[in-house]
Amino acid sequence: MKRRTPQEKKLLSYAKDRRNDYGENDKSSRKSIPRNKKAPHHANRHRVTQVLEAAKGTVDEVAEGAVEERLLRKRPKSWQKYRDAPLGDIVQYKIARRVDRGIADEKEGAARIQRVRRRLRQPTA
């Protein structure tokens, strides 16, 4: 593996490192992601169990068709995890927000955003 310069390392960091931009505590993801994955599966299993419990008894083709139709009528619940944003985008957003709120100087903020974009090899606006 070739040795990387600090500039190359920073470029890779801005492009590949990710940050949570959803607005929640990044540490809470350890608990919330498994919980969010579990909840729809639990709800789907519960619904199937309820429908099948109602169909207990003698085998009847009409009732069997009705139960199957009830199961297929409603789409199963699901949950999807969205990936975090690249560090370069987060840094640009934070600098722009500081300028908008008057915390940072507008000229200095624009220069810093240009530097980040130049490092990421993004087109400058």
N, C-alpha and C positions, 0 to 999 in steps of 0.2 A: 504494500500500500504506500502510495507516495505521500510525502509530507505536505501538509496544507499551510498556506500563509494565513495570518490572522484575518485578512480581508476575505479570503475564501471561506474561512470558518464562519465569519459573520454573515456572509451571503447565504450559506447553507442554513445557518440558524434562523435567519429571517424567513427563509422559504419553507423549511421543513418543521421547525418547532411549532407547536400548536398551543393555543390558549382558549380557555372557556369563554365564549362571548355570549352565552345564553343569559347571563345575569344572575346565576346562582353561585353559591360558594363552590369552588372547584373541588374541595375535599368531600363535599356532600355527594358527589357523583359516585363515590365508592358504595354508598348505600342506595342512592336513588335509582341508579341504572338497573341493578338487580330487582329492585322493588317494581319499577315500571315494566320490566320484562315479565315479571311474575303475574301481575294483576290481570292482564288480558287473557292469559292462559287459564288462570283460575276461573275467570268469568265464563270462558268458553266451555270448560269442563263442567261447571255448575249448570249451565243452560242445557247441555246435552243430557246430563243426569236427570234434570227435571223433566225433559221431554220424554226420555225413555221410561222414567218412573210412571208417567201418565199412561204409557202404552203397555203396562204389565198385564198379563193375563193370557188368554188363549190366542193362538196365532190366527190372525185374520188378515187376508191380503189387502183388504180395503183399509184397515187400521194401519197396517204396515206401510202402505203407500202414503197415508196421511201423515204418519210420523216422519217418514223420510222427507216429505215435502216441507214439513214444519222445520226440520233441521236445515234444509238447504235454502229456505226462504231468507233467512237472515245471515248476512255476511259475518264471519268470525271477527272478533275484535283483534286488533294488532297494535303494536307500538314499534316505532322506529327511532333509533338513536341518530342524531345528526352530528357530524363530525365538528370538531372545534376549528376555529379560524387560524390561519397562519399568523405567526408572530409579527411579520412585516405589516400586515393589514391592521392589526391591533395597535401597533405603535403609531401608524399614520392617523388612525382614528383618535387616539388619545391626544396627540399633538394638536389636531384640528379642533377637538373639543376644548382644549385649554385656550386656544386662540379665540374661539367663539365666546367663551365665558369671560374673556378679558384677563385671564390669569397669566398668559404669556403674550409677548409682543408679536404682532402680526407678521412683521418682516422676519423676525427670528424663527417663528413657527413655520413660515413658508420655506425658509432655507433648510430647516430640519427635515421637513417633508420631502423636499427635493433631494436631500442627501440619502434618505431612506429609499426613495424611488430609484435613485442612481445606483445604489448598492444592489437593489433587487433587479436592476436592468429593466425597469418598467418605463413606459413612455411618460414624459413629464407633461403636466397640464399647463 
